[in-house]
């Protein structure tokens, strides 16, 4: 099975999961910070990462274009 890397949207902690959407949805909370919000590493630019980490958690709201997958 193909493995893919996902990143925590809060602290940037990375982990590998099976390449299926079901596996991504079962990622659970980040073992590093406890946040439950993930994105595929390949989908994030350095600018995206910086903007996410600079924005307080209580102000985060994601609305992605159709066909764009984020794991939360």
Secondary structure, DSSP 8 states (H G I E B T S, - for coil): --EEEEEETTT--EEEEESSHHHHHT--S-TTT----EEEGGG--HHHHHHHHHS-GGG------TT---B-
